[in-house]
Amino acid sequence: MNGFKRSAFFGIALAIACGPALAGKGDLMFKVPKSAPLMQGRALDLRFADFAQGIWVRELQDCPAPRIDRSPPGSTLAIYRGLLETPGRICQVYGAEKSGKMTQRAAINCLLTDGGEAIELVTVQPRGAEGLIVQEGEKPPVHFRFCEKIVPILQSSNSN
């Protein structure tokens, strides 16, 4: 190689080695952490505690709720096994404290109706015989009242 070709070769090699790093497709993929930091070191479950199961409303006159997704924001909440649904989102538990306590924290992965995703920490706690306190992340706790039990589809179809 003559001097010009050699210096051009080394210049291109140096530019490639020191050039900007380009992200490939999928490099910025959203990943759900295996455990929220507040949940680490605890015995975990993949469902909400039995005391939280059901459809809950802020105001009893809103019961029965027409459909969760058609209720006004913040008015209705449905919890069934490992799912939590509110107007505007549906969430799945990916780590919850075992349900032997009166307060349960759960890390949830939510799909928003606008197509977005969110990862949150929710705390549920019974209040009296027919109440539930729900705190999402750092937001203030909200008091819900029991509206109705969620009947599994297989049970409801067998009862007809």
N, C-alpha and C positions, 0 to 999 in steps of 0.2 A: 504494500500500500504506500502510495506517496504521502507526503506530509499533509496535503489538503484533505484527502480522503480519510486519513487517520484522525485528524482533528475533528472533521465532520462526524465521523463514527463515534468518537468519544463524547462529542457535544450532544449528539442525539441520545446516547446511552445515559449521560448525566442528566439530561432533561427528563428522560423516562424515570430514572431512579429518584429524582428530586421533585418531579412534577406533582401536581395536585392529586390527591386521592379521590377517586370517583366511586360513589356508592353504586352497587349493582342492584337490580330489582330484588326486593325482599330484604335488603339490609336494614331497613327501618321498620320491619314488621313489628306489630304490637304483640308483646308477650305478657301473659298473665303470670305474675310471680307465684311461686309455689306456696308462699305463705306471707301474709301481711306481717310487718314487724311486730305489731302488738299481739299477734297470734302465735308467735314462735315460742316453742317450749311448752305449749299447752296441748292437752289431749283434744284432738279435733274430730269433728263429725262433718257430714256433708248435708245436713238438714237442720231446719229450725226446731227449736224445742216444741213439745206438744202444746204448751200453754199459748204459743203464738199462732197456732194453726187456725185458719178461718178467714172470713172477710170482715174487715174492720172499717168503721166510718167515724168521721169527726163528729157529726151530728146524727142522732138517731132517726130524725125525720128523713134522712137520705137512705135509710134501709127499707127494703132491699135495694141494693145498688143496681142500676140498669145493666151496666157492663163496666168493668174497671176502666177500660180504655176510653170510655165515653163519659166518665165522671169528671167533675171539675178538678183541676190540679190541687193536690194536697188534701182532698176530701175522703179518699178511699184507699184501702190497702188490702191486698190479698196475700196470704202466706200459706203455702202448701208444700210440705216436705222441704225440698231444697230450692224452692222458687219463691220470689217476692215480686209482686206486680203492683205498680202504681200507675196512675194516668201518665202516659209518656214514656214508660220504660218497663222492661221485664228483666229481672236479675236472677242469677243462679249462684248459689253458695259454692265457694271453693274452699272454705275452711270455717268451721264454727266451733265454738267451745262446746264440749259435751253438755247435754241438757239436764244435768242433775242440780242445777242452781236456779235461783230466782232471777238472775240476770244473765243474758247470753249475748256475746259478741259474735258477729259473723262477717267474714270478708266476702264481698259479693262482686261479681262481674256483671255489668248491666249493658243491655242493648237498648239504646234510645230509639224512640219512634222516628226521629229525624235521621237515623242511620249511624249515629255516633256510638261510641262505647265509653264506659266509665267503670273504674274500679273504686269501690267504697268500702267503708267499715260501717256496719249498722249494729246498734245495740237495742235489744228488745227486753222488756221487763213487764211482768204482769202488774196491774194496778187494780186491786180489789178483785171481785169475782168476774166482772165483765169488762175490764179495761186493759189496755196495753199501752205502755209508753215506748215510743220509737224515736231513737236518735240516730240521724244519719251523719256520720263524720263529726264535724265540729258544730253543726247546726244545733239550735236549741231543741230539747226533747218535745215531742208532740204526743198528746193524749188521744187515743182512739178508743172507740166503744165497740164491743162485739156486735156484729150484725147477724151473721149466719155461718153455719158450718159448711165446709166445702165437701161435697159428696163426690167420691171418685166416679169417673164415667162408667166403669164396669158395674158398680153398685147401682147407679141411677138407672142404667138400662135394664138391669135385672129386676128392678122394682116395678117396672111398667107392665 
